[in-house]
Amino acid sequence: MRFVTLIVALSFVGFTQAKNDKHEKSLPPGLEKKVARGDELPPGWQKKLRRGEILDLDLYHYGIKRPGKKDDIYEWVEIENDVVKIIKNTREIVEILTR
């Protein structure tokens, strides 16, 4: 019985990870190089920021993290003229504030 429970639990974890990977989007190689150099992103990058989407890892590292409560599940990341509220563990975008 324990073996069956373990198999079911592991398959659920694999399904959840596959679902999260499906939403992961990356920047094109040219934009990745711009971010690595610290250059500004072109105006079209904003289209990548939508509620419910996963914040690209390159944009996450490019952005400025704003401190929050220690036990808070959310994190605020400033990316040029936008401040994005994300879930820390998944980088799912919850809210976008434009200055």
N, C-alpha and C positions, 0 to 999 in steps of 0.2 A: 504494500500500500504506500509506503514512504517513497518507493522508487517511482510510482505513477505520479505522486504529488510533485516530486522533483522534476520529472519530465514536463509536466504541465506548467510548472513555474518557470522553467528555463525557456520553454517555447514562448511564453508570454513576454518574457524579457527580450527575447530575440525579435518578436513581432514589434514591440514598442520601439526598439532601437532602429529597426528597418523603417518604421513610420517616420521617425525623427530624421533619419538620413535622407529620406525622400524629399523633405522640405528644405534640406540644406542646399543653398545656392552659393556659388562662388563668383568672384569678380573675374572678368576676362583677364588674360595675362598682362595686357598693357596697363590696365588699371591697378593690378596687383603691384606692378613695378612702381607706378606713381605713388601708391600708398607706402611702399617700402622706402622710397626716397623722402617721404614726408610732404610731397606736393599736394596741391588741392585737387579734389575730384571734380570732374566735369558736371554741369547742371543735371544731366540725365541720371545720375546715380540715385537721386531721390526716389525714382520709380521703384527702386528695390526695397524701400521702406514702406511696408504695409502692415496694419494690425493683423495679428494671427500668423504672420510669416516669421521665419527664423532669421535673425540678424546675422548677416554674413560674418564669418570669423575675422576676415581682413578688416571690415568696417568696425567691428568690435575693438580690435587692437588699435585701429587708427583713431577711434574716438577717445574723448577724455572722460574717465569714470568719475562720477560724482558720489561722494560718501553718503551713505544712508545709515539706517539703523543696523546694528550688528546682526540681529536675528531676522531681518526682513528678507523675504524671498525675492524682492524686486531690486533692480539696480538701474540707475539713471546713467545714460551714456550721451555725452554731447558730441554730435557729429556736425561740424561746421555750423549751420544756422538752425539745426534741429536738436531737440533733446528727446531722447528715446527712452521710454520706460520698458525694461525687459525683465523676464523671469530669469534669475541668475543661472539656474541649472540648465535651462534649455535654450536660452537666448531668444525665446519667443517674444515678439513685439506686442506689448499690451497697450501702449499709448505713445503718440507722437505729438510733441509740442513744437511749433514753428515760431521762431523769433521774428 
